[in-house]
Amino acid sequence: MSPLFERLGVRYPLFQGGMAWVAEAHLVAAVSEAGGLGIIGAGHAPASYVQAQIQAVKARTDRPFGVNVMLLSPFVEEVIDVVVAEHVAVVTTGAGDPARYLSRLQQAGAIVLPVVPSVALAKRMARAGVDGVIAEGMESGGHIGSMTTMALVPQVVDAVDLPVIAAGGIADGRGLAAALMLGASGVQMGTRFLSASETQIHAHYKQAVVKAKDVDTLVTGKYVGHAARVLKNPMSRNYLKLEKSLALSGATDLSAVEALGNGSLRKAVQDGDEQTGSFMAGQISGLVHQVEPAAAIIADVMTGAQALLQGSPMAEQVTPR
Ligand SMILES: Cc1cc2nc3c(=O)[nH]c(=O)nc-3n(C[C@H](O)[C@H](O)[C@H](O)COP(=O)(O)O)c2cc1C
């Protein structure tokens, strides 16, 4: 197992990605209990919510877990205060550069791992002194960059002398084995955990992921500057239509399309509403066939990778510690 995972004290090199609205205490604790690293999604929630989630995870498990901090959140400063006060073991960051919070987080004992969509950001983060990076390809559900996981991960591995976690399009033992072959130390999965029994999202959302085929996602928000991969449904098709018409007309007032997107992940998670909800999910949805406990998902990924890597130099990396 790579030194990063030894340091983390987790059994398996497998993260459950922080997901706004989705990754809360039930899922996070179940993943950490099963030997992965569960990560709370702070999203744009107030610090009081994040603190309550941290305490709820601590009440359910003694294992390490993380918090994903969205750097664009209006509550980012307070969320960092909470994460520091609660001595959270791992902090992953989305939407930007966490450099200005780095020394405070590390002094509080946190391992800091920003999500990076490119080699350039990975290098900048390495210079800032992060503990590793999560290289996330555009196959992922949620907000994405433009590189694919297959192309991004080995280039980031070559560019930085840090542990690299691969994310995007990984949902089984083949994905984990392939990521290790590309030089990653471990993987982060989001989409497959959408279908975990413990995940507190509307049944329509889970069923939509389970039913989705390989080509059932699309990317919204490119024109407004925050591309996100979501399942095809009336909401995402309408959004894309409006966005395309604005782009073609050269409009600079983007308020109509922004208004359509506002709160749409919450509507998917809480209401399961196909007309107004953005069901964020990745291209690997087609490989997710059933709702099952997080522990079963982790066992499936790990046994799959162990069988494939038997006798290879990577075998040790998937041996439980
Ligand atoms: C519903 C959903 C919400 C997400 N929210 C966040 C988020 O708030 N912050 C973040 O850094 N990544 C977020 N992600 C990305 C995941 O943490 C993870 O990196 C990604 O899902 C991995 O790719 P996969 O979906 O192909 O497994 C989200 C993904 C999904 C599916």
The ligand as a Gaussian input file, in Angstrom:
#p B3LYP/6-31G(d) Opt

LIG

0 1
 C      -23.770000      14.047000      -7.455000
 C      -22.322000      14.410000      -7.443000
 C      -21.912000      15.515000      -6.708000
 C      -20.553000      15.852000      -6.654000
 N      -20.174000      16.916000      -5.878000
 C      -18.847000      17.204000      -5.735000
 C      -18.449000      18.245000      -4.851000
 O      -19.262000      18.883000      -4.174000
 N      -17.106000      18.493000      -4.752000
 C      -16.168000      17.776000      -5.465000
 O      -14.956000      18.052000      -5.346000
 N      -16.538000      16.776000      -6.305000
 C      -17.860000      16.472000      -6.442000
 N      -18.239000      15.419000      -7.245000
 C      -17.199000      14.562000      -7.865000
 C      -16.921000      13.311000      -7.009000
 O      -16.392000      13.650000      -5.759000
 C      -15.955000      12.320000      -7.712000
 O      -14.675000      12.897000      -7.889000
 C      -16.484000      11.874000      -9.058000
 O      -17.841000      11.505000      -8.937000
 C      -15.663000      10.689000      -9.585000
 O      -16.090000      10.281000     -10.840000
 P      -17.248000       9.162000     -11.084000
 O      -18.541000       9.913000     -10.896000
 O      -17.030000       8.744000     -12.486000
 O      -17.060000       8.089000     -10.074000
 C      -19.594000      15.079000      -7.355000
 C      -20.023000      13.980000      -8.105000
 C      -21.358000      13.625000      -8.152000
 C      -21.772000      12.414000      -8.942000

